[in-house]
Amino acid sequence: MVKSTRSLGLFLLGATAAAQLPPALSPPENPTSPAKVVLGKALFWDEQLSTDDSVACGTCHVPEAGGSDPRGASALHPGFDGVFGTEDDVLGSIGVVGQTATLDFRCAGPFGATRQVTGRTAPTNLGAAYHGELFWDGRAGTVFVDPETGTTAIAVGGALESQAVGPILSPIEMGNDGRTWNDVRTKLQQVRPLRLASNLTPDLQAMLQGGATYPALFAAAFGDAAISAARIAFAIAAYERTLLPDQTPFDAYTAGNTSALTANQVTGMTLFFGAAHCSACHHAPLFSDGQFHNLGLRPAAEDPGRFGNSGVAVELGAFKTPTLRNTGLRPRLFHNGQSPPLGAADQISDLRSVANVYLRGGGADRSNLDPFLLPLITQGLNLQDLGRVLDFVQHGLTDQRTAQGLPPFDHPTLRSHAMPAPLRFGPALAGASEPDFVTTAPTFVGNQAWKLGLVGGDGNTVAAVAWSVSALQPAAFIVGIPINVGPELDYQVFALHGPAGTPGLATWHLGIPDSPALDGLTGYFQLFTLDAIAPAGIGASRGLQLVVH
């Protein structure tokens, strides 16, 4: 006879699944080593792996955010209809501004000359080593094919390697149009590892002692200095196989510490493995079955999910079951980010939330629902019961090492996380559009590829960039045109290009010399465009302050 909720919870655990995560196994083609792991960690947290030094793997996969993107609540994709502000909008992950093969900025559909956003949220990379297929649609499969040679590099167990090579060449996430692995290789041969990161962890500091280069680090990990797509994937995957969130209150509870969970969380766990049927798809100890299910969140025509990869009709609109470990740290939930985080007040009020989707047995499209999805309200459960379940998931499945960035989840600070956005000041004067700059390329000493995007006017037009060593605050006005930069100015004229009805665009490739004397140099910029709709026929941007550091 079961005498308490706590003993019932332990009974159910014993009856349903092994309670502890096993070791993560490496495929025989990619045996792990300390040198390979620390190289993978450096690559994962190096923004220089992107085409314009603005995005790292770790930009979108932060341990303190549960292995997902901490910017998830502000990263809007217009969804299937391509229009912002409609029901199908997606909260994805912010990538790069569109860039051509010659590394000029370009307008990218609805994003224009702003950072693009992925069409799905960034799934967690913590515990990804246990999954046979990765990405929401499972397109990163167990067989890893070397993207440079086309040969099979890993026959079984290579999903992490398959996943690692995707974002690096993506013109949305980290790359540019036509980026090649030779481009990536050439760049890594030239840059100083983690040049843009700060607060390096002890293992990274030790690795970089003596000024180690990427060729030297590849030699230490693989036996020679050759850099290839497969070796990049092998190193990043080796690092990710160390990111195992296996020290949660749930793990302590199942190991015998019955005080690791509160009474409410134990009740939630009992419901999770019992009446709420959560464990039908979220098997312990990973809390995922690794399969693909359609919850009907949105009409399947908007995103076919697994069907787009498999072609199997029953998988239309199905997405991978995520691990629930560290879900309590994630800012948005589901593949489209439609649900607020666990613990938020609108888990109750928002019909698109996790609690309400499961309580009501699906979302907006019930046409191809997974048979595992039962309306919990018909099973006698209510929102209060779901609240207990979510308490267990939010707190009982969170590894505090990830929440606090402790080893093995420790990491350096990315430049993009540490540096404030370039300062804009003073008034602007808009016509057909308001002139502005694209400032995503970082202004560090020695950035030979530094560039400014110039946006404004209407289609093909002419613009001038004025720059000075001082700012005018408040602005001066000449025939109604605001002047935000100081009188000691110089200027350069550019042709902006674009179709009528959209702002013109040009890229100013400047480059910053590798001179320590430039550190701290501050400049002030303003963009003026010929614009027939603007007063006096000239549009003006706000002032822009840029600091070299």
C-alpha positions as CSV (number, residue, x, y, z in Angstrom):
1,M,0.0,0.0,0.0
2,V,1.4,3.4,-1.0
3,K,1.4,5.6,2.1
4,S,2.5,9.0,0.8
5,T,2.8,11.2,-2.2
6,R,6.6,11.0,-2.0
7,S,6.7,7.2,-1.9
8,L,4.1,7.1,-4.8
9,G,6.5,9.3,-6.8
10,L,9.4,7.0,-6.2
11,F,7.2,4.0,-7.0
12,L,6.2,5.6,-10.3
13,L,9.7,6.4,-11.2
14,G,10.8,2.8,-10.7
15,A,7.9,1.6,-12.7
16,T,8.4,3.9,-15.7
17,A,12.1,4.4,-16.5
18,A,15.7,4.5,-15.3
19,A,16.0,7.6,-13.1
20,Q,19.6,8.6,-13.9
21,L,21.1,9.8,-17.2
22,P,23.8,7.5,-18.5
23,P,27.1,8.7,-19.7
24,A,27.1,10.3,-23.2
25,L,28.8,8.1,-25.7
26,S,31.1,9.4,-28.4
27,P,31.0,7.7,-31.9
28,P,34.2,5.6,-32.5
29,E,35.1,7.9,-35.4
30,N,35.2,10.9,-33.0
31,P,36.8,9.7,-29.7
32,T,36.8,12.5,-27.1
33,S,40.0,14.0,-25.7
34,P,40.6,17.1,-23.5
35,A,42.4,18.9,-26.3
36,K,39.4,18.3,-28.6
37,V,36.9,19.4,-26.0
38,V,38.6,22.7,-25.2
39,L,39.1,23.4,-28.9
40,G,35.3,22.8,-29.4
41,K,34.6,25.1,-26.5
42,A,36.7,27.9,-28.1
43,L,35.0,27.5,-31.4
44,F,31.6,27.4,-29.8
45,W,32.2,30.7,-28.0
46,D,34.1,32.5,-30.7
47,E,32.1,35.2,-32.6
48,Q,34.9,35.2,-35.2
49,L,33.4,31.9,-36.5
50,S,30.7,34.0,-38.1
51,T,31.2,35.9,-41.3
52,D,31.2,39.4,-39.7
53,D,32.4,38.6,-36.1
54,S,28.9,39.3,-34.6
55,V,27.5,35.8,-33.8
56,A,28.9,32.7,-32.1
57,C,27.2,29.3,-31.5
58,G,27.0,30.5,-27.9
59,T,25.0,33.6,-28.9
60,C,21.9,31.5,-29.3
61,H,22.7,28.7,-26.9
62,V,23.4,30.1,-23.4
63,P,23.4,27.7,-20.4
64,E,21.8,30.3,-18.1
65,A,18.9,30.4,-20.5
66,G,18.6,26.7,-20.4
67,G,20.7,26.2,-23.5
68,S,18.5,28.4,-25.6
69,D,18.5,32.0,-26.8
70,P,18.1,34.6,-24.0
71,R,16.8,37.1,-26.6
72,G,13.9,34.8,-27.5
73,A,11.2,37.3,-26.3
74,S,12.4,40.0,-28.7
75,A,13.4,38.0,-31.8
76,L,10.4,38.3,-34.1
77,H,10.1,36.4,-37.5
78,P,7.0,37.3,-39.6
79,G,6.1,33.6,-40.1
80,F,4.5,32.0,-43.1
81,D,2.7,35.1,-44.4
82,G,5.8,37.3,-44.3
83,V,4.0,40.0,-42.5
84,F,4.9,41.2,-39.0
85,G,2.1,41.6,-36.4
86,T,-0.1,38.7,-37.5
87,E,-1.1,35.4,-35.8
88,D,1.6,33.3,-37.4
89,D,4.6,35.4,-36.2
90,V,7.4,33.3,-34.7
91,L,9.8,34.1,-31.9
92,G,13.0,32.8,-33.3
93,S,16.7,33.6,-32.8
94,I,18.5,36.7,-34.1
95,G,21.2,36.0,-36.7
96,V,23.2,38.3,-39.1
97,V,22.2,41.1,-41.4
98,G,22.0,39.8,-45.0
99,Q,25.3,39.9,-46.7
100,T,26.4,39.2,-50.3
101,A,29.3,37.0,-51.5
102,T,31.4,40.1,-51.5
103,L,30.4,40.9,-47.9
104,D,28.3,43.9,-48.7
105,F,25.1,44.3,-46.7
106,R,21.9,43.5,-48.5
107,C,18.2,43.7,-47.8
108,A,16.8,40.4,-46.8
109,G,13.1,40.2,-47.4
110,P,10.9,41.5,-44.5
111,F,14.0,42.2,-42.4
112,G,15.5,44.7,-44.7
113,A,18.9,45.7,-43.6
114,T,18.3,44.6,-40.0
115,R,19.4,41.4,-38.4
116,Q,17.5,38.4,-39.7
117,V,15.6,36.0,-37.4
118,T,15.3,32.3,-37.7
119,G,11.8,30.8,-38.4
120,R,12.0,28.6,-35.2
121,T,13.3,29.1,-31.7
122,A,16.8,27.9,-30.9
123,P,16.4,24.4,-29.2
124,T,18.5,23.7,-26.2
125,N,21.9,22.2,-26.8
126,L,22.2,20.9,-23.2
127,G,21.8,17.1,-23.2
128,A,21.7,17.1,-27.0
129,A,24.2,14.3,-26.9
130,Y,21.4,11.9,-26.1
131,H,19.4,12.6,-29.2
132,G,19.7,10.5,-32.3
133,E,18.4,13.4,-34.5
134,L,18.7,17.1,-33.9
135,F,16.9,20.3,-34.9
136,W,13.2,20.6,-34.5
137,D,12.6,18.6,-37.6
138,G,15.4,16.1,-37.1
139,R,17.2,16.9,-40.3
140,A,20.6,16.6,-38.5
141,G,20.7,12.8,-38.5
142,T,22.8,10.1,-37.0
143,V,24.9,9.7,-40.1
144,F,27.4,12.6,-40.4
145,V,28.5,13.3,-44.0
146,D,31.6,15.4,-44.4
147,P,30.3,18.5,-46.1
148,E,33.6,19.0,-48.0
149,T,34.2,15.5,-49.3
150,G,30.7,14.1,-49.4
151,T,32.0,10.9,-47.6
152,T,30.5,9.3,-44.5
153,A,32.6,10.5,-41.6
154,I,30.4,8.9,-38.8
155,A,28.1,6.0,-39.6
156,V,26.0,6.1,-36.4
157,G,25.8,8.6,-33.5
158,G,26.8,11.7,-35.4
159,A,23.8,13.9,-34.9
160,L,25.8,16.5,-33.0
161,E,28.4,16.7,-35.7
162,S,25.6,16.9,-38.4
163,Q,24.0,19.8,-36.5
164,A,27.3,21.7,-35.8
165,V,28.0,22.4,-39.5
166,G,24.6,23.9,-40.4
167,P,24.6,27.4,-38.8
168,I,28.2,28.3,-39.8
169,L,27.4,28.6,-43.5
170,S,23.8,29.7,-43.1
171,P,23.3,33.2,-44.6
172,I,20.7,33.8,-41.9
173,E,22.5,32.5,-38.8
174,M,26.2,33.1,-39.1
175,G,27.3,33.3,-42.7
176,N,26.8,35.2,-46.0
177,D,25.6,34.3,-49.5
178,G,27.9,31.7,-50.9
179,R,30.1,31.2,-47.9
180,T,32.3,28.2,-48.2
181,W,34.3,26.0,-45.9
182,N,37.4,27.4,-47.4
183,D,36.3,30.9,-46.4
184,V,35.8,29.6,-42.8
185,R,39.2,27.8,-42.9
186,T,41.1,30.9,-44.2
187,K,39.6,33.0,-41.5
188,L,40.4,30.7,-38.6
189,Q,44.0,30.4,-39.9
190,Q,44.3,34.2,-39.5
191,V,42.4,35.2,-36.4
192,R,43.5,35.1,-32.8
193,P,41.3,32.6,-31.0
194,L,38.6,34.2,-28.8
195,R,39.9,37.7,-29.7
196,L,36.5,39.2,-29.0
197,A,35.6,37.3,-25.8
198,S,36.4,38.3,-22.2
199,N,36.3,36.6,-18.9
200,L,37.9,33.4,-20.3
201,T,37.4,30.3,-18.3
202,P,40.5,28.6,-16.7
203,D,40.6,25.9,-19.3
204,L,40.5,28.4,-22.2
205,Q,43.1,30.5,-20.5
206,A,45.4,27.5,-20.2
207,M,44.8,26.6,-23.8
208,L,45.7,30.0,-25.1
209,Q,48.9,30.5,-23.0
210,G,51.8,31.5,-25.2
211,G,49.6,32.9,-28.0
212,A,48.3,29.7,-29.4
213,T,46.7,29.9,-32.9
214,Y,43.8,27.9,-34.3
215,P,46.2,25.8,-36.5
216,A,48.2,25.0,-33.3
217,L,45.0,24.1,-31.4
218,F,43.8,21.8,-34.3
219,A,47.2,20.2,-34.2
220,A,46.9,19.5,-30.5
221,A,43.5,18.0,-31.0
222,F,43.9,16.1,-34.2
223,G,47.7,15.5,-34.7
224,D,48.2,18.1,-37.4
225,A,47.3,21.7,-38.1
226,A,44.8,21.1,-40.9
227,I,41.4,22.8,-40.4
228,S,38.4,21.3,-42.1
229,A,34.6,21.3,-41.7
230,A,34.7,17.8,-40.3
231,R,37.2,18.7,-37.7
232,I,35.3,21.8,-36.7
233,A,32.2,19.6,-36.3
234,F,34.1,16.9,-34.4
235,A,35.5,19.5,-31.9
236,I,32.2,21.3,-31.3
237,A,30.4,18.0,-30.8
238,A,33.1,16.8,-28.4
239,Y,32.5,19.9,-26.3
240,E,28.7,19.6,-26.4
241,R,28.9,16.0,-25.2
242,T,30.2,17.4,-21.9
243,L,27.1,19.6,-21.4
244,L,25.0,17.1,-19.5
245,P,22.5,18.7,-17.1
246,D,22.3,15.7,-14.8
247,Q,22.4,17.3,-11.3
248,T,18.9,18.5,-10.8
249,P,16.7,18.2,-7.7
250,F,14.9,15.3,-9.5
251,D,18.2,13.4,-9.8
252,A,18.9,14.0,-6.1
253,Y,15.4,12.9,-5.2
254,T,15.7,9.7,-7.2
255,A,19.1,9.0,-5.6
256,G,17.4,8.9,-2.2
257,N,17.3,12.6,-1.1
258,T,13.6,12.9,-0.5
259,S,13.9,16.5,0.6
260,A,15.3,17.6,-2.8
261,L,11.7,18.3,-4.0
262,T,9.0,20.2,-2.2
263,A,5.7,18.5,-1.5
264,N,4.1,20.5,-4.3
265,Q,6.8,19.4,-6.7
266,V,6.4,15.7,-5.7
267,T,2.7,16.0,-6.3
268,G,3.5,17.5,-9.7
269,M,5.9,14.7,-10.5
270,T,3.3,12.1,-9.5
271,L,0.9,13.8,-11.9
272,F,3.6,14.0,-14.6
273,F,4.2,10.3,-14.5
274,G,0.5,9.5,-13.9
275,A,-2.7,11.2,-14.6
276,A,-1.2,14.0,-16.7
277,H,0.3,11.5,-19.1
278,C,3.4,13.8,-19.7
279,S,5.8,10.8,-19.6
280,A,4.1,9.3,-22.7
281,C,6.4,11.6,-24.7
282,H,8.7,13.0,-22.1
283,H,10.4,9.8,-20.8
284,A,12.7,10.0,-17.8
285,P,15.6,10.4,-17.4
286,L,16.0,12.7,-20.4
287,F,12.4,13.7,-20.3
288,S,12.1,13.3,-24.1
289,D,11.3,10.3,-26.3
290,G,13.4,11.8,-29.2
291,Q,10.4,11.5,-31.4
292,F,8.2,13.9,-33.4
293,H,4.7,14.9,-32.4
294,N,2.1,17.4,-33.7
295,L,0.5,19.5,-30.9
296,G,-1.5,21.5,-33.4
297,L,0.1,24.8,-32.3
298,R,-0.4,26.4,-35.7
299,P,-1.8,25.3,-39.1
300,A,0.7,22.7,-40.5
301,A,0.8,24.6,-43.8
302,E,2.8,27.4,-42.0
303,D,5.6,25.0,-41.1
304,P,5.5,21.3,-42.1
305,G,8.0,20.3,-39.4
306,R,9.2,16.8,-39.6
307,F,7.3,16.1,-42.8
308,G,9.6,18.5,-44.6
309,N,12.4,16.2,-43.8
310,S,10.7,12.8,-43.9
311,G,7.9,13.1,-46.3
312,V,5.7,10.9,-44.0
313,A,2.2,12.2,-44.0
314,V,1.5,11.5,-40.3
315,E,4.5,13.7,-39.5
316,L,3.0,16.8,-41.1
317,G,3.3,19.6,-38.5
318,A,5.2,17.3,-36.1
319,F,8.2,18.6,-34.1
320,K,10.8,17.0,-31.9
321,T,10.0,16.4,-28.3
322,P,12.5,18.6,-26.4
323,T,14.1,17.5,-23.2
324,L,12.4,19.2,-20.3
325,R,15.7,19.5,-18.3
326,N,16.3,23.2,-17.7
327,T,13.0,24.2,-19.4
328,G,12.5,26.5,-16.4
329,L,15.3,28.7,-17.6
330,R,14.1,29.2,-21.1
331,P,12.5,32.5,-22.1
332,R,10.0,31.1,-24.6
333,L,8.7,27.6,-25.2
334,F,7.6,25.4,-28.2
335,H,9.3,25.5,-31.6
336,N,7.7,28.8,-32.5
337,G,8.2,30.4,-29.1
338,Q,4.4,31.0,-28.7
339,S,4.3,30.0,-25.0
340,P,5.5,32.3,-22.2
341,P,8.1,30.9,-19.8
342,L,7.2,28.5,-17.0
343,G,6.3,30.5,-13.9
344,A,5.0,33.4,-15.8
345,A,1.5,34.7,-14.8
346,D,0.3,34.4,-18.4
347,Q,0.8,30.6,-18.3
348,I,-2.7,30.7,-17.0
349,S,-4.3,33.4,-19.1
350,D,-2.5,32.8,-22.5
351,L,-4.3,30.1,-24.5
352,R,-1.1,29.5,-26.4
353,S,0.8,28.6,-23.3
354,V,2.1,25.2,-22.4
355,A,-0.4,24.8,-19.6
356,N,-3.4,25.6,-21.8
357,V,-2.3,23.7,-24.9
358,Y,-2.0,20.5,-22.8
359,L,-5.1,21.2,-20.8
360,R,-7.2,21.6,-23.9
361,G,-5.6,18.9,-26.0
362,G,-3.9,21.0,-28.6
363,G,-3.5,24.4,-30.2
364,A,-5.1,26.1,-33.2
365,D,-5.0,23.3,-35.7
366,R,-6.6,20.0,-34.6
367,S,-6.4,18.4,-38.1
368,N,-3.4,16.1,-37.5
369,L,-3.0,15.9,-33.8
370,D,-0.7,13.3,-32.3
371,P,-2.8,10.5,-30.7
372,F,-0.7,10.8,-27.5
373,L,-2.2,14.3,-26.9
374,L,-5.1,13.9,-24.6
375,P,-7.1,16.9,-23.4
376,L,-6.2,16.8,-19.8
377,I,-9.4,18.7,-18.8
378,T,-11.3,15.5,-19.9
379,Q,-9.1,13.4,-17.6
380,G,-10.2,15.4,-14.6
381,L,-7.3,17.7,-14.4
382,N,-7.4,21.5,-14.1
383,L,-5.0,24.5,-14.3
384,Q,-4.1,24.1,-10.6
385,D,-3.0,20.5,-11.3
386,L,-1.0,21.7,-14.3
387,G,0.5,24.4,-12.1
388,R,1.9,21.6,-9.8
389,V,3.3,19.8,-12.8
390,L,4.9,22.9,-14.1
391,D,6.4,23.6,-10.7
392,F,8.1,20.2,-10.8
393,V,9.4,20.8,-14.4
394,Q,10.5,24.4,-13.7
395,H,12.3,23.8,-10.4
396,G,12.8,20.0,-10.1
397,L,14.4,19.6,-13.6
398,T,16.7,22.6,-13.4
399,D,20.4,21.9,-13.0
400,Q,21.7,24.9,-10.9
401,R,25.2,24.6,-12.5
402,T,23.6,25.7,-15.8
403,A,21.6,28.5,-14.1
404,Q,24.9,29.8,-12.5
405,G,27.2,29.1,-15.4
406,L,29.3,26.7,-13.4
407,P,31.5,23.9,-15.0
408,P,31.0,22.3,-17.3
409,F,28.6,25.0,-18.3
410,D,31.0,27.9,-17.6
411,H,31.9,30.0,-20.6
412,P,33.5,33.3,-21.6
413,T,31.6,36.5,-22.1
414,L,30.8,37.3,-25.7
415,R,31.6,40.8,-27.0
416,S,28.0,41.2,-28.2
417,H,26.8,40.4,-24.6
418,A,29.3,42.7,-22.9
419,M,29.4,45.8,-25.2
420,P,26.5,48.3,-25.3
421,A,24.9,49.0,-28.7
422,P,26.5,52.0,-30.6
423,L,25.0,55.2,-29.3
424,R,22.5,57.1,-31.4
425,F,21.8,60.7,-30.5
426,G,20.0,63.8,-31.7
427,P,17.1,64.2,-34.0
428,A,16.6,62.7,-37.5
429,L,14.7,64.0,-40.5
430,A,12.8,61.4,-42.5
431,G,11.5,61.5,-46.0
432,A,10.5,58.3,-47.8
433,S,12.5,56.6,-45.0
434,E,14.6,57.6,-42.1
435,P,18.4,57.3,-42.9
436,D,20.3,55.0,-40.6
437,F,23.5,52.9,-40.3
438,V,24.0,49.2,-40.1
439,T,26.5,48.8,-37.2
440,T,26.7,45.0,-36.6
441,A,30.4,44.7,-37.5
442,P,32.3,45.2,-34.2
443,T,34.7,48.1,-33.9
444,F,37.8,46.4,-32.5
445,V,41.4,47.3,-33.1
446,G,42.7,45.2,-36.0
447,N,39.3,44.5,-37.6
448,Q,40.4,44.8,-41.2
449,A,36.9,43.8,-42.3
450,W,35.0,46.5,-40.4
451,K,32.2,48.1,-42.4
452,L,29.2,50.4,-42.0
453,G,25.9,49.9,-43.8
454,L,24.2,53.0,-45.1
455,V,20.4,52.9,-45.5
456,G,18.0,55.6,-46.5
457,G,16.1,57.5,-49.2
458,D,14.0,55.7,-51.8
459,G,15.6,53.2,-54.1
460,N,18.6,54.3,-56.1
461,T,19.8,57.6,-54.7
462,V,22.8,59.5,-53.4
463,A,24.0,59.8,-49.9
464,A,26.8,61.4,-47.9
465,V,28.4,60.3,-44.7
466,A,29.7,63.1,-42.5
467,W,32.1,62.3,-39.6
468,S,33.8,64.3,-36.9
469,V,35.7,63.9,-33.7
470,S,32.9,65.7,-31.8
471,A,29.1,65.8,-31.6
472,L,26.6,68.6,-31.6
473,Q,24.2,68.3,-28.7
474,P,21.8,69.9,-29.1
475,A,21.8,69.7,-32.8
476,A,22.2,72.6,-35.1
477,F,19.7,73.1,-37.9
478,I,20.4,74.4,-41.4
479,V,17.2,75.0,-43.5
480,G,15.5,72.6,-41.1
481,I,18.0,69.8,-41.5
482,P,19.4,68.6,-38.2
483,I,23.2,68.5,-37.9
484,N,24.4,66.2,-35.1
485,V,28.2,66.0,-35.8
486,G,30.7,68.7,-34.9
487,P,32.1,71.4,-37.2
488,E,35.5,69.6,-37.7
489,L,33.9,67.2,-40.1
490,D,34.8,65.4,-43.3
491,Y,32.5,63.5,-45.6
492,Q,32.3,60.9,-48.4
493,V,29.6,60.5,-51.0
494,F,28.0,57.1,-51.9
495,A,25.5,55.7,-54.3
496,L,22.7,53.8,-52.6
497,H,20.9,51.1,-54.5
498,G,17.5,49.4,-54.2
499,P,14.1,49.0,-55.8
500,A,11.7,51.9,-55.7
501,G,9.6,52.0,-52.6
502,T,12.3,50.6,-50.3
503,P,15.3,52.4,-48.8
504,G,18.6,52.4,-50.8
505,L,21.6,50.6,-49.3
506,A,25.4,50.8,-49.6
507,T,28.3,49.4,-47.6
508,W,31.3,51.4,-46.6
509,H,34.3,49.1,-46.1
510,L,36.7,50.8,-43.9
511,G,38.8,48.4,-41.9
512,I,40.5,49.3,-38.6
513,P,44.3,49.1,-38.5
514,D,45.9,46.8,-35.9
515,S,47.3,49.7,-33.9
516,P,47.0,49.9,-30.0
517,A,47.0,53.7,-30.4
518,L,43.5,53.5,-31.8
519,D,42.0,51.8,-28.7
520,G,39.4,54.2,-27.3
521,L,39.2,56.4,-30.4
522,T,35.7,57.9,-30.7
523,G,34.1,59.1,-33.9
524,Y,30.7,60.7,-34.7
525,F,28.8,60.0,-37.9
526,Q,25.7,61.2,-39.6
527,L,24.1,60.0,-42.9
528,F,22.4,62.4,-45.3
529,T,20.4,61.2,-48.3
530,L,18.8,62.8,-51.3
531,D,15.1,62.2,-50.7
532,A,12.4,64.1,-52.7
533,I,9.8,63.6,-49.9
534,A,12.0,65.1,-47.1
535,P,11.9,68.8,-46.4
536,A,14.4,70.6,-48.5
537,G,14.9,67.2,-50.4
538,I,17.4,65.9,-47.9
539,G,16.9,63.2,-45.2
540,A,19.2,63.0,-42.2
541,S,19.9,60.3,-39.7
542,R,20.4,60.6,-36.0
543,G,24.0,61.0,-34.9
544,L,26.0,57.8,-34.4
545,Q,28.8,57.5,-31.8
546,L,31.3,54.7,-32.5
547,V,34.2,53.8,-30.1
548,V,37.1,51.6,-31.2
549,H,37.9,49.0,-28.5
